[in-house]
Amino acid sequence: MFAAAEQKRFERARLSRDARFDGRFFVGVKTTGIYCRPICPANAPKRENIEFYPSAAAASEAGLRPCLRCRPETAPGTPAWLGTSTTVRRGLRLIESGALDNDGVDTLADRLGVTSRHLRRLFQKHLGASPLSVANTQRLHFAKRLIDQTNLPLREVAFAAGYRSVRRFNDEFLKTYQRSPRELRAKQRHRDTDTDGDALTVRLRYREPFDWQQALGFFVFRATPGVESVGSREYARSIRHAGVSGLIVVRHNEPGSLSVSIQGVPTSAIFPVVQRARSMFDVDAPVAEIEACLARDPALASRLPGARGIRVPGVWNGFELAVRAILGQQVSVAAATTMAGRVAERYGDAVHVDGHAAITRHFPEPERLMRARFNDMGLIGSRIQSIRELARAVENGDLSLNEDADPAETRRELVKIRGIGDWTAQYIAMRALKDPDAFPASDLGLLRAFDSSLGRRIKPAELENLSEAWRPWRAYAALLLWRTSTGG
C-alpha cells in the first residue's frame, strides 16, 4: 500500500519513536500477531517481521490485535483530510456520528452520493479497510478507552460504544484482546481513571505541540454569554442531545491530552459528544505537516516560531456559528458576542443541568429563529432577514451545516441566502465544516496582515492568489495570520 520512500520514512519514525507519526500509521508485528503505535516502548521488532498499516482498522482487518502496552486506542485520531478524497472524509465523519450503527454501507453510500462499490474502493485506497471495519474498530477502541479511563458500568460502556448487546460486546473483546472487559478493567484501573465529581471524564490525545492558551484565547472573545463560558483553564458550554440538556467542560491536563467532562447526556450520546469535542479543539490536526507546508512561504515562515501548534477552532453547532457569523458582519467581535448573547437569552431554552453557574441557556434551534422578530435587539433589518432565511433553509433540510456536508456545495447554498457573501460562507466552511482549505480572502484582518511587508493594502484577489501556495492548509494559514497580526 505504501511506496518504498514512504516505508523508509515510516521505518525511521518507528525506530526513533517519533511522536509526530503517532496515529498516522500502525505497525503490525507478524511474530506476535499484534499491532502497535510507532511510539510503542517495547523493543522494536526486526524490519522483516513487520508491516505498516494506514489505519488501525486495516491492521485489525489483517487479523492483528491491539497492543496492550502502547494501547492503539489512545493514539491521536487519523485526520480524515490527509487523504485526497472528500467522500472519504465525509464518510468518516458520518461513521463517527453512528451512520453504520443501524444502517448498512449501501445507505451510507447513498448519503454520500456514490455507489457502495465505489465507497468501499475509496476506503480501501485511503484507509486500507472497509467502512464496516473502520466502524467496528472505532467502536472497539472507544469502548476500551471507557474501560480504562472511567468507572462507567461495563453494560453502559457497551451501549455507549454502539454495541447492541452486552453478549456481542463481551465476545468482541475476548476475540480481540483474549481477555474479557472485566479482566481488562481490573488490569488498568489504577493507571488511567479520571474523575470529576458526577461527570464522566474522557481524555483526548493530541499531536504536540498544542497551543492551549491560543485556543482558549480564540474562544474567550467569541463565547456566547449564557451558552459558553471560558476561564483561564477551561472551556464550558451547554449541549443538547435528543432534547436532553447537557454540559461539557474541556480542560488541558498533562502535556499530550485534553479532558472532556460530560454531564446530563444519555449513555448513547457519549461517543458523538466526545467526537464533537475532538473536532471542536482540532486535536487530530497533523501539525508537523501543516507547519512544513506553511513554512515554504517566507511570508508565513517568519510568523510560525511564535505560533507553534496552532489549531482551527471548531464549533459545537454549525447553525449556531452561522448565526454568529451573520451577527458579526461589519461589527466588532465584542459587539457580535453581545448580540449573540441577547439572541440566546430571548429565544434559547433554559439549561437544566447543575454544575456551572455561567451556563444558563441553549442556543436557539432553527425552528425558533425562522419566526423570531428580533425586536429591540439592535439588529438591522437585513441581518434579521438573513438569519430567518438561514434558519428556514436548515429547518427545511435545504441546507446542512454539519461536518459531513460537502464544503463546496454548502458554500454555494449559503451564498444564495441574501446577506451571506463569500466571507461568511468561507468562515462557516472553515470552522463548522472543518474544511482545512477554506479561506476568507476578503477578510480585513487577513488583508491587513500584509500591510507592513508590502507597504500598501493588498486586494482580495491578490491574497487569493498568494494563498494558492498554502493549499491544502489555508484555514490554518488564516488562523496564523490572524493571531500574529492581532496578537490573538
C-alpha positions as CSV (number, residue, x, y, z in Angstrom):
1,M,0.0,0.0,0.0
2,F,2.9,2.4,0.7
3,A,5.6,3.4,-1.7
4,A,9.1,2.5,-0.9
5,A,10.1,6.0,0.1
6,E,7.1,6.3,2.5
7,Q,8.0,2.9,4.0
8,K,11.6,4.2,4.7
9,R,10.1,7.3,6.3
10,F,7.9,5.2,8.5
11,E,10.8,2.9,9.4
12,R,12.8,5.9,10.6
13,A,9.9,7.1,12.6
14,R,9.3,3.7,14.2
15,L,12.9,3.2,15.2
16,S,13.1,6.7,16.7
17,R,9.6,6.5,18.2
18,D,8.8,9.8,16.5
19,A,5.6,11.2,18.2
20,R,4.8,13.2,15.1
21,F,3.7,10.0,13.4
22,D,1.6,8.7,16.3
23,G,-1.8,7.7,14.8
24,R,-0.6,8.3,11.2
25,F,0.3,4.7,10.7
26,F,0.4,1.4,12.7
27,V,3.0,-1.3,12.9
28,G,1.8,-4.9,12.5
29,V,4.1,-7.5,14.1
30,K,3.9,-10.8,12.3
31,T,5.6,-12.8,15.0
32,T,3.2,-11.8,17.8
33,G,0.0,-11.0,15.9
34,I,-0.4,-7.6,17.4
35,Y,-0.3,-4.1,16.0
36,C,1.3,-1.1,17.7
37,R,1.7,2.6,17.6
38,P,5.0,3.8,16.2
39,I,5.9,5.1,19.6
40,C,5.4,1.7,21.3
41,P,8.0,1.4,24.2
42,A,8.6,-2.3,23.5
43,N,11.8,-3.4,21.9
44,A,11.5,-2.7,18.2
45,P,11.0,-5.9,16.1
46,K,13.2,-6.5,13.0
47,R,12.1,-4.9,9.8
48,E,11.4,-8.3,8.1
49,N,8.9,-9.1,10.9
50,I,6.6,-6.1,10.5
51,E,4.1,-4.5,8.1
52,F,2.9,-0.9,8.0
53,Y,-0.8,-0.2,8.0
54,P,-2.5,3.2,7.3
55,S,-5.2,2.7,10.0
56,A,-6.0,0.6,13.0
57,A,-8.9,-0.8,11.0
58,A,-6.6,-2.0,8.3
59,A,-4.4,-3.8,10.9
60,S,-7.5,-5.3,12.5
61,E,-8.8,-6.4,9.2
62,A,-5.5,-8.2,8.6
63,G,-6.2,-10.3,11.7
64,L,-4.0,-8.4,14.2
65,R,-5.0,-7.5,17.7
66,P,-4.2,-4.2,19.6
67,C,-1.1,-4.0,21.7
68,L,-2.0,-3.8,25.4
69,R,1.3,-1.9,26.2
70,C,1.1,1.1,23.8
71,R,-2.7,0.9,23.5
72,P,-3.5,2.0,19.9
73,E,-7.0,3.2,21.1
74,T,-5.3,6.1,22.8
75,A,-3.4,7.4,19.8
76,P,-4.4,10.7,18.3
77,G,-7.0,10.3,15.6
78,T,-6.1,9.9,12.0
79,P,-7.1,13.2,10.3
80,A,-9.7,12.4,7.7
81,W,-8.4,15.1,5.4
82,L,-4.9,13.6,5.0
83,G,-6.3,11.7,2.0
84,T,-7.4,13.4,-1.2
85,S,-11.0,12.2,-1.1
86,T,-13.7,14.5,0.2
87,T,-16.0,11.5,0.1
88,V,-13.8,9.5,2.5
89,R,-13.6,12.5,4.8
90,R,-17.3,12.9,4.9
91,G,-17.8,9.2,5.2
92,L,-15.6,9.0,8.2
93,R,-17.5,11.8,9.9
94,L,-20.8,10.1,9.2
95,I,-19.4,6.8,10.7
96,E,-18.2,8.8,13.7
97,S,-21.8,10.0,14.2
98,G,-23.1,6.4,14.1
99,A,-24.2,6.1,10.5
100,L,-23.3,2.4,10.5
101,D,-24.8,1.5,13.9
102,N,-28.2,0.8,12.5
103,D,-27.8,1.2,8.7
104,G,-25.6,-0.6,6.2
105,V,-22.9,0.6,3.8
106,D,-25.4,1.0,1.0
107,T,-27.3,3.6,3.0
108,L,-24.0,5.4,3.8
109,A,-23.1,5.5,0.2
110,D,-26.5,6.9,-0.8
111,R,-26.0,9.7,1.7
112,L,-22.6,10.5,0.1
113,G,-23.9,10.3,-3.4
114,V,-21.8,7.4,-4.6
115,T,-22.3,3.7,-5.1
116,S,-21.4,1.3,-2.3
117,R,-18.8,-0.4,-4.5
118,H,-17.1,3.0,-5.1
119,L,-17.2,3.8,-1.5
120,R,-15.5,0.6,-0.5
121,R,-12.9,1.1,-3.1
122,L,-12.2,4.7,-1.8
123,F,-11.9,3.4,1.8
124,Q,-9.6,0.6,0.8
125,K,-7.4,3.1,-1.1
126,H,-7.1,5.7,1.7
127,L,-7.5,3.6,4.8
128,G,-6.7,0.1,3.8
129,A,-10.0,-1.2,5.2
130,S,-13.7,-1.4,4.5
131,P,-16.2,1.1,6.0
132,L,-17.6,-1.7,8.3
133,S,-14.1,-2.5,9.6
134,V,-13.5,1.2,10.3
135,A,-16.8,1.4,12.3
136,N,-16.1,-1.8,14.2
137,T,-12.5,-0.7,15.1
138,Q,-13.8,2.7,16.2
139,R,-16.4,1.1,18.4
140,L,-13.9,-1.3,20.0
141,H,-11.3,1.4,20.6
142,F,-13.8,3.8,22.2
143,A,-15.1,1.0,24.5
144,K,-11.5,0.2,25.5
145,R,-10.9,3.8,26.4
146,L,-14.1,4.0,28.5
147,I,-13.0,0.8,30.3
148,D,-9.6,2.2,31.1
149,Q,-10.5,5.8,31.8
150,T,-13.9,5.8,33.5
151,N,-15.9,4.0,36.2
152,L,-18.9,3.6,33.8
153,P,-20.5,0.2,34.4
154,L,-19.5,-2.2,31.7
155,R,-23.1,-2.7,30.4
156,E,-23.2,1.1,29.8
157,V,-19.8,1.0,28.2
158,A,-21.1,-1.4,25.7
159,F,-24.1,0.7,24.8
160,A,-22.1,3.9,24.8
161,A,-19.7,2.4,22.2
162,G,-22.6,1.4,20.0
163,Y,-22.8,-2.3,20.7
164,R,-26.4,-3.6,20.5
165,S,-25.9,-6.3,23.1
166,V,-23.6,-7.0,26.1
167,R,-23.0,-10.5,24.8
168,R,-21.6,-9.2,21.5
169,F,-19.5,-6.7,23.4
170,N,-18.0,-9.4,25.6
171,D,-17.4,-11.7,22.6
172,E,-15.7,-9.0,20.6
173,F,-13.3,-8.2,23.4
174,L,-12.5,-11.9,24.1
175,K,-11.8,-12.3,20.4
176,T,-9.7,-9.2,20.1
177,Y,-7.8,-8.9,23.4
178,Q,-8.1,-12.5,24.6
179,R,-9.5,-11.0,27.8
180,S,-12.9,-10.1,28.9
181,P,-13.9,-6.4,29.5
182,R,-13.9,-7.1,33.3
183,E,-10.4,-8.5,33.2
184,L,-9.2,-5.5,31.2
185,R,-10.7,-3.1,33.6
186,A,-9.1,-4.9,36.6
187,K,-5.7,-4.6,34.8
188,Q,-5.9,-0.9,34.0
189,R,-8.0,0.6,36.8
190,H,-5.1,2.0,38.9
191,R,-3.4,3.6,35.9
192,D,-5.9,5.8,34.0
193,T,-9.1,6.6,35.7
194,D,-10.1,10.3,35.8
195,T,-12.8,11.7,38.0
196,D,-14.7,15.0,38.0
197,G,-17.5,14.7,40.6
198,D,-20.5,13.1,39.0
199,A,-19.4,13.9,35.5
200,L,-18.0,11.3,33.1
201,T,-14.5,12.3,32.0
202,V,-12.7,11.1,28.9
203,R,-9.2,12.0,27.7
204,L,-8.4,13.3,24.2
205,R,-4.9,12.7,23.0
206,Y,-3.5,15.3,20.6
207,R,-0.4,15.7,18.5
208,E,2.1,18.1,20.1
209,P,2.6,21.0,20.1
210,F,-0.8,22.2,21.1
211,D,-1.2,25.9,22.0
212,W,-4.0,25.6,24.6
213,Q,-3.8,29.2,25.5
214,Q,-4.3,30.3,21.9
215,A,-7.3,28.0,21.7
216,L,-8.9,29.5,24.8
217,G,-8.0,33.0,23.7
218,F,-9.9,32.5,20.4
219,F,-13.0,31.2,22.2
220,V,-12.9,33.8,25.1
221,F,-13.8,36.7,22.7
222,R,-16.4,34.7,20.9
223,A,-18.1,32.8,23.7
224,T,-21.9,33.4,23.6
225,P,-22.9,34.6,27.1
226,G,-25.1,32.1,28.9
227,V,-24.3,29.3,26.3
228,E,-20.5,29.2,26.7
229,S,-18.0,30.1,29.4
230,V,-14.2,30.4,29.1
231,G,-12.0,30.6,32.1
232,S,-8.2,30.7,32.5
233,R,-8.0,26.9,32.4
234,E,-11.2,25.6,30.9
235,Y,-13.9,25.9,28.2
236,A,-17.5,25.0,29.1
237,R,-20.8,25.0,27.2
238,S,-24.3,23.7,27.2
239,I,-25.1,20.8,24.8
240,R,-28.3,19.1,23.8
241,H,-28.9,15.6,22.5
242,A,-32.3,14.3,21.6
243,G,-33.9,17.0,23.7
244,V,-31.9,16.3,26.8
245,S,-29.9,19.1,28.4
246,G,-26.2,18.5,29.0
247,L,-22.9,20.3,29.8
248,I,-19.3,19.7,28.8
249,V,-16.2,21.1,30.3
250,V,-12.8,20.8,28.4
251,R,-9.5,21.3,30.2
252,H,-5.9,20.8,29.4
253,N,-4.3,18.3,31.8
254,E,-0.8,16.9,31.3
255,P,1.0,17.5,28.1
256,G,-0.4,15.4,25.3
257,S,-4.1,15.3,26.2
258,L,-7.2,17.3,27.0
259,S,-10.0,16.0,29.3
260,V,-13.7,16.3,28.5
261,S,-16.1,16.1,31.4
262,I,-19.7,15.3,30.4
263,Q,-22.9,15.8,32.4
264,G,-26.5,15.2,31.7
265,V,-26.4,13.3,28.4
266,P,-27.7,9.7,27.9
267,T,-25.2,6.9,27.5
268,S,-25.9,6.6,23.8
269,A,-24.7,10.1,23.3
270,I,-21.3,9.8,24.9
271,F,-19.4,8.9,21.7
272,P,-20.8,11.6,19.5
273,V,-20.3,14.2,22.3
274,V,-16.6,13.1,22.6
275,Q,-16.1,13.2,18.8
276,R,-17.6,16.6,18.6
277,A,-15.2,17.8,21.3
278,R,-12.3,16.3,19.4
279,S,-13.3,18.3,16.3
280,M,-14.0,21.5,18.2
281,F,-10.5,21.6,19.6
282,D,-8.9,20.2,16.4
283,V,-6.9,17.6,18.4
284,D,-6.2,15.5,15.3
285,A,-4.5,18.2,13.2
286,P,-1.2,17.0,11.7
287,V,0.7,20.0,13.0
288,A,4.1,18.9,11.6
289,E,2.7,18.6,8.0
290,I,0.8,21.9,8.3
291,E,3.8,23.8,9.6
292,A,6.1,22.3,6.9
293,C,3.7,23.4,4.2
294,L,3.2,26.9,5.5
295,A,7.0,27.4,6.2
296,R,7.7,27.1,2.5
297,D,6.3,30.6,2.1
298,P,8.7,33.2,3.6
299,A,5.7,35.4,4.4
300,L,4.4,32.8,6.8
301,A,7.6,31.2,7.9
302,S,8.7,34.2,9.9
303,R,5.4,34.0,11.8
304,L,5.5,30.3,12.7
305,P,8.0,30.3,15.6
306,G,5.7,32.3,17.8
307,A,2.6,30.3,16.9
308,R,3.6,26.6,17.2
309,G,0.7,24.1,17.5
310,I,-1.9,26.4,16.1
311,R,-5.4,24.9,15.5
312,V,-8.5,25.9,13.7
313,P,-11.2,26.1,16.4
314,G,-14.3,24.2,15.5
315,V,-17.9,24.7,16.8
316,W,-20.5,22.7,18.6
317,N,-23.3,23.5,16.3
318,G,-22.9,24.7,12.7
319,F,-26.2,26.7,12.7
320,E,-25.1,28.5,15.9
321,L,-21.8,29.5,14.2
322,A,-23.6,30.6,11.0
323,V,-26.0,32.9,13.0
324,R,-23.0,34.3,14.9
325,A,-21.2,34.9,11.6
326,I,-24.1,36.9,10.3
327,L,-24.3,38.9,13.5
328,G,-20.6,39.6,13.2
329,Q,-20.8,41.2,9.7
330,Q,-19.4,44.7,9.7
331,V,-19.3,44.9,13.5
332,S,-16.6,44.2,16.1
333,V,-16.1,40.7,17.7
334,A,-17.3,42.2,21.0
335,A,-20.5,43.6,19.5
336,A,-21.3,40.3,17.8
337,T,-20.7,38.4,21.1
338,T,-23.1,40.8,22.9
339,M,-25.8,40.3,20.2
340,A,-25.4,36.5,20.2
341,G,-26.0,36.6,24.0
342,R,-29.2,38.6,23.5
343,V,-30.5,36.1,20.9
344,A,-29.7,33.2,23.2
345,E,-31.3,34.8,26.3
346,R,-34.5,35.7,24.5
347,Y,-35.0,32.6,22.3
348,G,-32.9,29.9,23.8
349,D,-34.2,27.2,26.2
350,A,-33.1,27.1,29.8
351,V,-30.4,24.6,30.7
352,H,-31.4,22.0,33.3
353,V,-28.0,20.8,34.4
354,D,-26.3,21.9,37.5
355,G,-22.5,22.3,37.7
356,H,-21.6,25.6,36.0
357,A,-23.3,28.8,37.1
358,A,-22.4,30.7,34.0
359,I,-24.2,28.2,31.7
360,T,-27.9,29.0,31.7
361,R,-29.2,28.7,28.1
362,H,-29.0,26.6,25.0
363,F,-28.6,28.4,21.7
364,P,-32.0,28.5,19.9
365,E,-32.9,26.0,17.3
366,P,-33.6,26.9,13.7
367,E,-37.3,26.4,14.1
368,R,-37.4,29.1,16.8
369,L,-35.4,31.7,14.8
370,M,-37.1,31.3,11.5
371,R,-40.1,33.1,13.0
372,A,-38.3,35.3,15.5
373,R,-39.0,39.1,15.5
374,F,-35.6,40.2,17.0
375,N,-37.2,43.5,18.0
376,D,-35.3,45.9,20.3
377,M,-32.1,43.9,19.9
378,G,-30.0,46.4,17.9
379,L,-30.2,44.3,14.7
380,I,-30.8,45.9,11.3
381,G,-33.5,44.5,9.1
382,S,-31.2,42.9,6.6
383,R,-29.4,40.9,9.3
384,I,-32.8,39.7,10.7
385,Q,-33.9,38.6,7.2
386,S,-30.6,36.7,6.6
387,I,-30.9,34.9,10.0
388,R,-34.6,33.9,9.2
389,E,-33.7,32.7,5.7
390,L,-30.8,30.7,7.1
391,A,-32.9,29.1,9.8
392,R,-35.7,28.3,7.3
393,A,-33.2,26.6,5.0
394,V,-31.7,24.5,7.8
395,E,-35.1,23.6,9.3
396,N,-36.5,22.6,5.9
397,G,-33.4,20.4,5.2
398,D,-32.4,22.5,2.2
399,L,-29.0,23.3,3.9
400,S,-26.8,21.2,6.1
401,L,-24.2,22.8,8.3
402,N,-22.9,19.5,9.8
403,E,-19.3,18.4,9.4
404,D,-20.2,15.7,7.0
405,A,-21.7,18.2,4.5
406,D,-19.8,18.8,1.2
407,P,-18.0,22.2,1.7
408,A,-18.2,23.3,-1.9
409,E,-21.9,22.5,-2.2
410,T,-22.6,24.1,1.2
411,R,-20.8,27.3,0.2
412,R,-22.9,27.5,-2.9
413,E,-26.1,27.1,-1.0
414,L,-25.0,29.7,1.7
415,V,-24.4,32.5,-0.8
416,K,-27.9,32.1,-2.2
417,I,-29.2,33.5,1.1
418,R,-29.5,37.2,1.0
419,G,-26.9,38.9,3.1
420,I,-24.4,36.0,3.1
421,G,-21.4,36.5,0.9
422,D,-18.2,34.6,0.2
423,W,-16.5,35.7,3.5
424,T,-19.3,34.3,5.7
425,A,-19.5,31.1,3.6
426,Q,-15.8,30.5,3.8
427,Y,-15.7,31.2,7.5
428,I,-18.5,28.8,8.1
429,A,-16.8,26.2,6.0
430,M,-13.5,26.7,7.9
431,R,-15.0,26.3,11.4
432,A,-18.3,24.4,11.1
433,L,-17.5,22.1,8.2
434,K,-13.8,21.7,9.2
435,D,-12.7,22.3,5.7
436,P,-8.9,22.7,6.1
437,D,-8.6,24.6,2.9
438,A,-11.4,27.2,3.4
439,F,-10.0,30.7,3.2
440,P,-11.9,34.0,3.6
441,A,-9.7,36.1,1.3
442,S,-11.8,39.2,1.7
443,D,-11.3,39.3,5.5
444,L,-10.0,42.7,6.5
445,G,-7.7,41.2,9.2
446,L,-6.0,38.9,6.6
447,L,-5.6,41.8,4.1
448,R,-4.0,44.0,6.8
449,A,-1.6,41.3,7.7
450,F,0.5,42.2,4.7
451,D,0.4,46.0,5.0
452,S,3.9,46.4,6.6
453,S,5.6,44.0,4.3
454,L,4.1,45.4,1.1
455,G,3.7,49.0,2.1
456,R,0.2,49.0,0.8
457,R,-3.2,47.4,1.3
458,I,-3.4,44.1,-0.6
459,K,-6.5,43.2,-2.6
460,P,-8.6,40.1,-2.0
461,A,-7.8,38.8,-5.5
462,E,-4.1,39.2,-4.7
463,L,-4.4,37.4,-1.4
464,E,-6.4,34.6,-3.0
465,N,-3.5,34.2,-5.5
466,L,-0.9,34.2,-2.7
467,S,-2.9,31.6,-0.8
468,E,-2.5,29.0,-3.5
469,A,0.9,28.1,-2.1
470,W,-0.7,27.3,1.3
471,R,-3.0,24.6,0.0
472,P,-4.4,22.3,1.4
473,W,-4.0,24.1,4.8
474,R,-5.2,27.6,4.0
475,A,-7.6,27.6,7.0
476,Y,-4.5,27.2,9.3
477,A,-2.8,30.0,7.4
478,A,-5.7,32.2,8.2
479,L,-5.5,31.4,11.9
480,L,-1.8,32.0,11.8
481,L,-2.2,35.4,10.1
482,W,-5.0,36.5,12.5
483,R,-3.0,35.5,15.5
484,T,0.3,37.0,14.6
485,S,-1.2,40.2,13.2
486,T,-3.5,40.9,16.1
487,G,-2.0,39.0,19.0
488,G,-4.9,36.6,19.2
